[in-house]
Amino acid sequence: MKSIALILLAGLVFACNSSADQQAEEKPNIIVIYVDDLGYGDLSCYGGDIPTPNIDQIAGDGIRFTDFYVGGPVCTPSRYSLLTGCYPNRSKHGLDGVLFPYDTGHLDESETTIAEVLKTNGYHTALIGKWHLGLAEKEYLPENHGFDLFTGHTHGCIDYFYHGYGGLDNEGWYINHEKMSEEGYATDLITNHGIKYIEERKVDNQPFFLYLSYNAPHFGKSDANNLPPGTLILNEYTLNNHELANTLQAPEDYLQKFEDIEDQPKRYYSAMVSYLDHCIGDFTDALKENNLYDNTMIWFISDNGGYVEGFKIHGSNGPLKGEKGILEEGGIRVAAMVSWKDRIEAGQISNQPLCNIDLFPTFCNIVNCDIPEDIIAMDGIDISNVLFENTTIERELFWKFKKQTAIRIGRWKLFNGNELYDLDADIGEKNNLADEYPEKVRELSDAYLRIEKTISD
């Protein structure tokens, strides 16, 4: 009888372990690689001149999106939208605009992030890289908004080598929630911490959500009187008696790779993008070496459009009009792609209009968890059918930034209430059709006001 009991017990343990292993396999790891100020036309897979084979491979292994948007045309609102699934205009503490060092804007404790939801559903959660959603108080930091681990920086931009906001904050770098110094180029450090993280997660055998948030290729913020090698000044100014410089900063060996480019801002920027691509290649290689690639959903998204008019033009938005900070397509339509070898068919190109607010409800559906009932709002929609079945959906997309407004429904976009564009025929927003289609202007205006009212209410 004892031997039979042992056999039954062993069978029960095996069944439980098998069930646990199966559950771990069914819940994918989720990685969002978020890059900063990358132009729509910078990557080679979007027709750009900078070789980016490693980023292109993510698109090749899954879906490259032509009509992917973010919730705001600058850093802070875009990140708010990504993590909350809400339009940034719903922010309770000023996250619909860019946060600067002395601002007190932050996420409210009542605003729920996707990290919080995934954490309560068995995921280990980490933010490695840029936060930019509040730093004035300790309770504003990522560990209080669902992240088990935070390593990186809280400012909008930093010196790539010294990791401070110019001379204003020379201790702006965190490792596991604690401020400390670390030597190295920021893109390297973020990548290395990301690789270390996934190696640790493989040992733990727990599904994870990693928000790998690069500050590249956003310009750096440097102390004008203490510039490291590999730095090009774009402009200088004074803030609180500190002489600051907006800079482009790249490793010397990568600057040499682009020495044939005579335009210095473009040379430095190309080196920064190319090195970012190299580091992302190292990171995805590490996923494969640790047997994590197949069951990991990987998103690559830029937080907004690039600089193509100001700051000594260095980026490219391809055929799009406008740049960062503007609700024209060049400010809000971004390079984006997703891969998941186990589930998403490779080699697809999708022109379905989507937005970063959609990731929150989509992740909830994929991991089979509910959106919390007490959540303030959910502007995003579940796009699982687009990803897995290549279906099309009808939806509205809304933007309000400073004095600018925009709404897109289907192929039509209304900008500032009086400029109407057929984006399917006119991606560059060259032909204003408002006079030709007044009924379409009214339709989009009414939809804009309806959405705006829900936000005001």
C-alpha positions as CSV (number, residue, x, y, z in Angstrom):
1,M,0.0,0.0,0.0
2,K,2.8,2.3,0.8
3,S,4.4,1.8,-2.6
4,I,1.1,2.5,-4.3
5,A,0.7,5.7,-2.2
6,L,4.2,6.8,-3.2
7,I,3.4,6.2,-6.9
8,L,0.1,8.2,-6.6
9,L,2.0,11.0,-4.8
10,A,4.7,11.0,-7.5
11,G,2.0,11.1,-10.1
12,L,0.3,14.0,-8.4
13,V,3.6,16.0,-8.1
14,F,4.3,15.3,-11.8
15,A,0.9,16.4,-12.8
16,C,1.2,19.6,-10.7
17,N,4.7,20.3,-12.2
18,S,3.4,19.7,-15.7
19,S,0.5,21.9,-15.1
20,A,2.8,24.7,-13.8
21,D,5.1,24.3,-16.7
22,Q,2.2,24.4,-19.1
23,Q,0.9,27.5,-17.5
24,A,4.3,29.2,-17.7
25,E,4.4,28.3,-21.4
26,E,0.9,29.7,-22.0
27,K,1.7,33.0,-20.4
28,P,4.1,34.8,-22.7
29,N,6.9,37.1,-21.6
30,I,6.1,40.6,-22.8
31,I,8.8,43.1,-23.8
32,V,8.2,46.7,-24.9
33,I,11.3,48.3,-26.4
34,Y,10.5,52.0,-26.4
35,V,12.9,54.3,-28.1
36,D,13.0,58.1,-27.9
37,D,12.5,60.7,-30.7
38,L,13.2,58.2,-33.5
39,G,11.9,59.5,-36.8
40,Y,9.3,57.5,-38.9
41,G,11.8,57.5,-41.8
42,D,15.0,56.7,-39.8
43,L,15.0,52.8,-39.9
44,S,16.0,51.0,-43.0
45,C,12.8,48.9,-43.0
46,Y,10.9,52.2,-43.3
47,G,13.1,53.4,-46.2
48,G,15.7,55.2,-44.1
49,D,19.4,55.6,-44.9
50,I,20.7,54.3,-41.6
51,P,21.4,50.5,-41.6
52,T,19.3,49.0,-38.8
53,P,19.3,45.2,-39.5
54,N,18.6,44.1,-35.9
55,I,15.5,46.3,-35.5
56,D,14.4,45.3,-39.0
57,Q,14.6,41.7,-38.0
58,I,11.9,42.2,-35.3
59,A,9.6,43.4,-38.1
60,G,10.7,40.6,-40.3
61,D,9.8,38.1,-37.6
62,G,6.3,39.6,-37.1
63,I,4.4,42.7,-38.2
64,R,5.6,46.1,-39.3
65,F,2.9,48.8,-38.9
66,T,2.6,51.7,-41.3
67,D,-0.2,53.5,-39.4
68,F,0.8,53.2,-35.7
69,Y,0.3,56.2,-33.4
70,V,1.1,57.4,-30.0
71,G,-1.1,59.3,-27.6
72,G,1.0,62.5,-27.7
73,P,3.7,64.1,-29.8
74,V,6.2,64.4,-27.0
75,C,7.8,62.1,-24.4
76,T,5.7,62.3,-21.2
77,P,2.2,62.1,-22.8
78,S,3.3,59.2,-25.0
79,R,4.6,57.2,-22.0
80,Y,1.5,58.0,-20.0
81,S,-0.7,56.6,-22.8
82,L,1.4,53.5,-23.2
83,L,1.3,52.5,-19.5
84,T,-2.3,53.5,-18.7
85,G,-4.1,52.9,-21.9
86,C,-5.6,56.4,-21.7
87,Y,-5.4,59.6,-23.6
88,P,-2.9,61.8,-21.8
89,N,-5.6,64.5,-21.4
90,R,-7.0,62.3,-18.6
91,S,-3.9,62.8,-16.5
92,K,-4.7,64.1,-13.1
93,H,-1.3,65.8,-12.6
94,G,0.0,67.4,-15.7
95,L,1.2,64.5,-17.8
96,D,-0.4,65.8,-20.9
97,G,2.8,67.9,-21.5
98,V,6.5,67.4,-21.1
99,L,7.9,67.2,-17.6
100,F,11.0,69.3,-16.8
101,P,13.3,69.0,-13.8
102,Y,11.4,71.2,-11.4
103,D,7.9,70.1,-12.4
104,T,5.7,68.2,-9.9
105,G,3.6,66.3,-12.4
106,H,3.2,62.6,-11.8
107,L,1.0,59.6,-12.0
108,D,-1.8,59.6,-9.4
109,E,-2.2,56.6,-7.1
110,S,-5.7,56.1,-8.7
111,E,-4.2,55.8,-12.2
112,T,-3.6,52.1,-13.0
113,T,-0.6,51.0,-15.1
114,I,-0.3,47.8,-17.1
115,A,2.6,46.9,-14.9
116,E,0.3,46.8,-11.9
117,V,-2.2,44.6,-13.6
118,L,0.4,42.2,-14.9
119,K,2.1,42.0,-11.5
120,T,-1.2,41.0,-9.8
121,N,-1.5,38.3,-12.4
122,G,1.7,36.5,-11.8
123,Y,4.2,38.6,-13.8
124,H,7.5,39.9,-12.6
125,T,7.7,43.5,-13.8
126,A,10.7,45.8,-14.7
127,L,11.4,49.2,-16.1
128,I,15.0,49.5,-17.4
129,G,15.7,52.9,-18.9
130,K,13.7,56.1,-19.0
131,W,10.8,56.9,-16.8
132,H,9.8,60.6,-17.2
133,L,6.5,60.3,-15.4
134,G,7.3,62.1,-12.2
135,L,10.4,62.5,-10.0
136,A,9.6,65.3,-7.5
137,E,8.7,62.8,-4.7
138,K,9.8,59.3,-4.0
139,E,6.2,58.0,-4.3
140,Y,6.1,59.2,-7.9
141,L,8.8,56.7,-8.9
142,P,8.2,53.4,-10.8
143,E,8.2,51.1,-7.8
144,N,5.0,52.7,-6.6
145,H,3.3,52.1,-10.0
146,G,3.7,48.4,-10.4
147,F,7.4,47.8,-11.2
148,D,9.3,45.3,-9.2
149,L,12.5,46.6,-10.6
150,F,13.6,50.1,-11.8
151,T,17.0,50.7,-13.2
152,G,17.6,53.8,-15.3
153,H,16.8,57.5,-15.1
154,T,13.8,59.7,-14.3
155,H,14.6,62.8,-16.5
156,G,13.4,63.4,-20.0
157,C,17.0,63.5,-21.3
158,I,20.4,63.0,-19.8
159,D,24.0,63.2,-20.7
160,Y,24.8,59.8,-22.3
161,F,28.1,59.5,-20.5
162,Y,27.5,61.2,-17.2
163,H,23.8,60.3,-16.8
164,G,22.7,63.6,-15.3
165,Y,20.5,66.4,-16.5
166,G,23.4,68.6,-17.5
167,G,24.9,70.1,-14.3
168,L,21.5,70.3,-12.6
169,D,21.4,66.7,-11.4
170,N,24.6,64.6,-11.6
171,E,23.0,61.7,-9.6
172,G,20.1,61.0,-12.0
173,W,20.9,57.3,-12.4
174,Y,19.1,54.5,-10.5
175,I,20.0,50.8,-10.0
176,N,17.3,48.7,-8.5
177,H,15.4,51.8,-7.2
178,E,18.5,53.4,-5.6
179,K,20.4,56.4,-6.9
180,M,24.0,55.5,-7.6
181,S,26.8,56.1,-10.1
182,E,27.7,53.8,-13.0
183,E,30.2,54.3,-15.7
184,G,29.4,53.8,-19.4
185,Y,27.4,55.0,-22.4
186,A,23.6,55.0,-21.5
187,T,22.6,52.8,-24.4
188,D,25.1,50.2,-23.4
189,L,24.0,50.3,-19.8
190,I,20.3,49.9,-20.5
191,T,21.0,47.0,-22.8
192,N,23.4,45.3,-20.3
193,H,20.9,45.6,-17.5
194,G,18.2,44.3,-19.8
195,I,20.3,41.2,-20.7
196,K,21.1,40.6,-17.0
197,Y,17.4,40.9,-16.2
198,I,16.2,38.2,-18.7
199,E,19.0,35.9,-17.6
200,E,17.7,36.2,-14.0
201,R,14.1,35.6,-15.2
202,K,15.1,32.4,-17.0
203,V,16.3,31.0,-13.7
204,D,13.1,32.1,-11.9
205,N,10.9,30.5,-14.5
206,Q,8.3,33.3,-14.0
207,P,6.7,35.2,-16.8
208,F,7.9,38.7,-17.0
209,F,7.0,42.2,-18.4
210,L,10.0,44.2,-19.3
211,Y,9.6,47.9,-20.3
212,L,13.0,48.5,-22.0
213,S,12.9,52.2,-22.4
214,Y,15.9,53.7,-24.2
215,N,16.7,57.4,-24.1
216,A,18.3,57.0,-27.6
217,P,18.3,58.6,-30.0
218,H,16.9,61.7,-28.1
219,F,19.5,64.4,-27.9
220,G,21.5,64.5,-24.6
221,K,21.4,67.1,-21.9
222,S,25.0,68.1,-21.0
223,D,26.9,70.4,-18.8
224,A,28.2,73.0,-21.3
225,N,31.4,73.3,-19.3
226,N,32.1,69.6,-19.0
227,L,31.6,67.8,-22.3
228,P,32.9,64.2,-22.8
229,P,34.4,63.0,-26.0
230,G,32.0,62.0,-28.7
231,T,29.7,65.1,-28.1
232,L,28.3,67.5,-30.6
233,I,26.6,70.7,-29.3
234,L,23.2,71.5,-31.0
235,N,22.5,74.6,-28.9
236,E,23.3,76.1,-25.5
237,Y,21.2,77.9,-22.9
238,T,21.1,78.9,-19.2
239,L,18.7,77.4,-16.7
240,N,18.9,78.3,-13.0
241,N,22.4,79.7,-13.5
242,H,23.5,76.4,-15.1
243,E,24.9,76.5,-18.6
244,L,23.3,73.6,-20.4
245,A,23.8,72.1,-23.8
246,N,21.5,70.0,-26.0
247,T,23.9,67.5,-27.5
248,L,24.2,64.5,-29.8
249,Q,26.6,61.9,-28.3
250,A,27.9,58.7,-29.8
251,P,30.7,56.1,-29.2
252,E,33.8,57.1,-31.1
253,D,34.1,53.9,-33.1
254,Y,30.5,54.4,-34.5
255,L,31.3,58.0,-35.4
256,Q,34.1,56.6,-37.5
257,K,31.7,54.3,-39.3
258,F,29.8,57.4,-40.5
259,E,32.7,59.7,-41.2
260,D,31.6,60.0,-44.9
261,I,28.6,62.1,-43.8
262,E,29.7,65.7,-44.0
263,D,26.6,67.1,-42.1
264,Q,27.8,66.8,-38.5
265,P,24.3,66.5,-36.8
266,K,23.3,63.8,-39.2
267,R,26.6,62.0,-38.7
268,Y,26.3,61.9,-35.0
269,Y,22.6,61.0,-35.1
270,S,23.2,58.2,-37.6
271,A,25.9,56.8,-35.3
272,M,23.5,56.9,-32.3
273,V,20.7,55.1,-34.2
274,S,23.2,52.5,-35.6
275,Y,24.6,51.8,-32.1
276,L,21.1,51.6,-30.7
277,D,20.4,48.9,-33.4
278,H,23.6,47.1,-32.5
279,C,22.5,47.0,-28.8
280,I,19.0,45.8,-29.6
281,G,20.6,43.0,-31.6
282,D,22.7,42.0,-28.6
283,F,19.5,42.0,-26.5
284,T,17.4,39.9,-28.9
285,D,20.4,37.5,-29.3
286,A,20.4,37.0,-25.5
287,L,16.7,36.2,-25.6
288,K,17.4,33.5,-28.2
289,E,20.5,32.1,-26.3
290,N,18.4,31.8,-23.2
291,N,15.5,30.0,-25.1
292,L,13.1,32.9,-24.3
293,Y,12.6,34.3,-27.8
294,D,9.9,32.0,-29.1
295,N,7.4,32.6,-26.2
296,T,8.1,36.3,-25.9
297,M,6.0,39.1,-27.4
298,I,8.4,41.9,-28.4
299,W,7.1,45.3,-29.3
300,F,9.4,48.0,-30.7
301,I,7.9,51.5,-30.7
302,S,9.1,55.1,-30.9
303,D,7.6,57.4,-28.4
304,N,6.9,60.2,-30.9
305,G,8.3,61.5,-34.2
306,G,11.7,62.8,-34.8
307,Y,13.2,66.3,-35.2
308,V,13.3,67.1,-38.9
309,E,12.9,70.9,-38.7
310,G,14.5,72.2,-35.5
311,F,17.6,71.4,-33.5
312,K,19.9,71.4,-36.5
313,I,17.9,68.8,-38.5
314,H,19.2,65.3,-37.8
315,G,16.2,62.9,-38.0
316,S,13.9,61.8,-40.8
317,N,10.1,61.4,-40.7
318,G,10.1,60.1,-44.3
319,P,7.0,61.2,-46.2
320,L,5.3,62.6,-43.1
321,K,4.6,66.3,-42.5
322,G,5.7,67.8,-39.2
323,E,7.9,66.7,-36.3
324,K,8.0,66.1,-32.6
325,G,5.6,68.4,-30.7
326,I,3.1,68.7,-33.6
327,L,-0.1,66.8,-34.2
328,E,0.7,66.5,-37.9
329,E,1.6,62.9,-38.9
330,G,5.3,63.5,-38.3
331,G,4.7,64.1,-34.6
332,I,2.4,61.2,-33.8
333,R,2.7,58.4,-36.4
334,V,5.7,56.3,-35.4
335,A,7.8,53.4,-36.4
336,A,6.4,50.3,-34.6
337,M,6.5,46.5,-35.0
338,V,5.7,43.4,-33.0
339,S,7.0,39.8,-33.1
340,W,6.1,36.6,-31.2
341,K,7.4,33.5,-32.9
342,D,4.9,31.2,-31.2
343,R,1.8,33.1,-32.3
344,I,2.4,35.9,-34.9
345,E,3.0,35.1,-38.5
346,A,6.2,36.5,-39.8
347,G,6.7,39.0,-42.6
348,Q,3.5,40.9,-42.3
349,I,2.9,44.6,-43.1
350,S,-0.2,46.2,-41.6
351,N,-1.8,49.5,-42.4
352,Q,-4.5,49.1,-39.7
353,P,-4.6,52.4,-37.6
354,L,-3.5,51.4,-34.1
355,C,-2.2,53.3,-31.1
356,N,0.0,52.7,-28.1
357,I,-3.1,53.0,-25.8
358,D,-4.1,49.6,-27.3
359,L,-1.3,47.7,-25.7
360,F,-2.9,47.7,-22.2
361,P,-6.2,46.0,-23.1
362,T,-4.4,43.7,-25.6
363,F,-2.0,42.4,-22.9
364,C,-4.9,41.8,-20.6
365,N,-6.6,39.6,-23.2
366,I,-3.5,37.7,-24.0
367,V,-2.7,36.8,-20.4
368,N,-6.4,36.2,-19.7
369,C,-6.9,38.8,-17.0
370,D,-9.6,41.4,-16.5
371,I,-9.2,45.1,-16.8
372,P,-9.8,46.4,-13.2
373,E,-13.3,47.6,-12.6
374,D,-12.2,50.7,-10.7
375,I,-9.9,51.9,-13.6
376,I,-10.7,55.5,-14.4
377,A,-11.0,55.0,-18.1
378,M,-9.7,52.8,-21.0
379,D,-9.4,54.5,-24.3
380,G,-7.4,51.7,-25.9
381,I,-9.0,48.7,-27.5
382,D,-8.0,45.0,-27.7
383,I,-6.2,44.5,-31.0
384,S,-5.5,40.7,-30.6
385,N,-7.5,39.9,-33.8
386,V,-5.4,42.3,-35.8
387,L,-2.2,40.6,-34.5
388,F,-3.3,37.0,-34.8
389,E,-5.9,37.0,-37.5
390,N,-5.0,40.0,-39.6
391,T,-8.5,41.4,-39.3
392,T,-9.4,45.1,-39.7
393,I,-11.3,47.2,-37.2
394,E,-13.1,50.5,-37.2
395,R,-12.0,53.0,-34.6
396,E,-11.5,56.6,-33.7
397,L,-8.2,58.2,-32.5
398,F,-8.1,61.5,-30.6
399,W,-5.4,64.0,-29.8
400,K,-5.3,67.3,-28.0
401,F,-1.9,68.9,-27.3
402,K,-1.6,72.5,-26.2
403,K,-3.6,74.5,-28.7
404,Q,-3.6,71.7,-31.3
405,T,-6.3,69.2,-32.0
406,A,-6.7,66.1,-34.2
407,I,-8.9,63.2,-34.8
408,R,-8.6,60.2,-37.2
409,I,-11.5,58.0,-38.3
410,G,-10.7,55.5,-41.0
411,R,-8.8,57.2,-43.8
412,W,-9.8,60.7,-42.7
413,K,-8.0,63.0,-40.3
414,L,-9.1,66.4,-39.1
415,F,-6.4,68.7,-37.9
416,N,-7.1,71.8,-35.8
417,G,-10.7,71.7,-36.8
418,N,-10.2,73.1,-40.3
419,E,-7.7,70.9,-42.1
420,L,-9.1,67.7,-43.6
421,Y,-6.8,65.0,-45.1
422,D,-7.4,61.7,-46.8
423,L,-4.4,59.9,-45.3
424,D,-4.8,56.8,-47.6
425,A,-4.2,59.1,-50.6
426,D,-2.2,61.8,-49.0
427,I,0.2,60.6,-46.3
428,G,2.1,63.9,-46.4
429,E,-1.0,66.0,-45.6
430,K,-0.5,68.2,-48.6
431,N,-4.1,68.6,-49.8
432,N,-6.6,70.2,-47.4
433,L,-10.0,68.8,-48.5
434,A,-12.1,70.7,-45.9
435,D,-13.9,72.9,-48.5
436,E,-14.5,69.9,-50.7
437,Y,-16.0,67.7,-48.0
438,P,-17.8,69.9,-45.4
439,E,-20.0,67.0,-44.2
440,K,-16.9,65.0,-43.4
441,V,-15.5,67.9,-41.4
442,R,-18.7,68.1,-39.4
443,E,-18.7,64.3,-38.8
444,L,-15.1,64.4,-37.5
445,S,-15.7,67.6,-35.5
446,D,-18.7,66.0,-33.8
447,A,-16.7,62.9,-32.9
448,Y,-13.9,65.0,-31.5
449,L,-16.3,66.9,-29.3
450,R,-17.9,63.7,-28.1
451,I,-14.6,62.2,-27.0
452,E,-13.4,65.5,-25.5
453,K,-16.6,65.6,-23.4
454,T,-15.9,62.2,-21.9
455,I,-12.5,63.4,-20.9
456,S,-13.9,66.6,-19.4
457,D,-16.6,64.7,-17.5
